[in-house]
Amino acid sequence: MPHPPPPRVMSRRFPPTAVDWLIAAVMAVFGLAEELSGRTSAFDHEQSPLWLVAVMAAAALVLVRRRAPFTVLTVYSLASAVSFAYFGDLAAAWQFYTQLILLFTLVSETSPRDPKTVFGLVVTGLFIGSMMLAVDHPFGPGDMAVAAVMASIAGGTGFAVWRHRQVAVQARERGELLARKAVAEERTRIARELHDVVAHSVSVMVMQAGAARLMLRPDQLVERETLTVVEEAGREAVEELRRMLGLLRTDSGEDGLAPQPSLARLEDLVEQVRAAGLEVELTVQGEARPLPAGLELSAYRIIQEALTNTLKHAGPARVTVTVSHLPRTLSLEIVDDGPRNGHTGPQGAGHGLIGMRERVALFHGRLATGPLRDGGYGVSASFPLAVRATGEEPAG
């Protein structure tokens, strides 16, 4: 089965950059200086002003070479070959260097398998051949070798640049693929955890509906039928959740009966991290109140991940964990004062930062991570809290 051709890097269509202007200016100055100094026989001819115009035209082609590298190289090569045959003069150095620059640009912008690249090599050979045949005295083997080696260097360097771009494109695509895979894995992990929370809540609803049905009077037939429908729907929902969990837990090896953590278990988490050698200070501000189980689980996991990253990448350090129960927001802040050992934070900890982002986004919250100005690293997350339908507005 034939291998598919590598992806092509399309020619960039933006205006000339500062580097392009610089290269074109250098070529123009070099060409004008060479022609005006009489280093070629062209200056002695009556056509010397024409050669000065040719220098500026070549500089213009160098300026726009990346917008249409094949067209520019072809036009310049054929025009140069015609001029060599017509004037019979020795080619100036600026002409040869311009050819090398245009060859390098074409090879660096197009695939080696592209017919344009092959044709570009052919017209470069035509340029060199016509340059050698234009003069009365033949070129020596040394001159031919120099021309061939310089053309090979220009083409080889262009190919190296093209190959580097291909590797960069493949690396970027692979990075995007790995990032998407990491997000999918984290979402699956979060879904597994939230499943237990939802299943437990639905089970409690079913039990309460059943208890309420048993407390009804015999004549309350409509209410009894309604609660029976609620019970049946709840049991079906729990059964569907169990099937879904079976899919999510494939090859996970996790215990579905393990209790899901919450903010009430933060002290246990802090003690475990302290036992591992990290100095942790836990501060809880505000009055804690009942929160959605999924939100508490996400908040706990963010703190756990932040402490784990600090333990991995900062070494012995002091960490401050602040949990603020605000009227409309649950705020988390985890700050350490240690170095990152070459890492910049949770990015160096696998899917840690991705998991934090997914958990915060799940509840429409905000996440900020990064190095601190005075050293150390900080993680800050906030979750908006819905106002319960009690008829009372929270203070503040």
Buried (B, 14 or more C-beta within 10 A) or exposed (E): EEEEEBEBBEBEEEEBEEEBEEBBEEBBEBBBEBBEEEBBEBBEEEBBEEBBEBBBBBBBBBBBBBBBBBBBBBBBBBBBBEBBEEBEBBBBEBBBBBBBBBBBBBBBBBBBEBEBBEBBBEBBEBBBEBBBEBBEEEBEEEEEEEBEEBBEEBBEBBBEBBEEEBEEBEEEEEEEEEEEEBBEBBBBBBBBBBBBBBBBBBBEBBEBBBEBBEEBEEEEEEEBEBBEEBBEBBBEBBEEBEEBBEEBBEEEEEEBEEEBBBBEBBEEBBEEBBEEEBBBEBEBEEEEEEBBBBBBBBBBBBBBBBBBBBBBBBBEBBBBBBBBBBEEBBBBBBBBBBBBEEBEBBBBBBBBBBBBBBBBEBBEBEBEBEEEEEEBBBBBBBBEBEEEEEEEEEEE
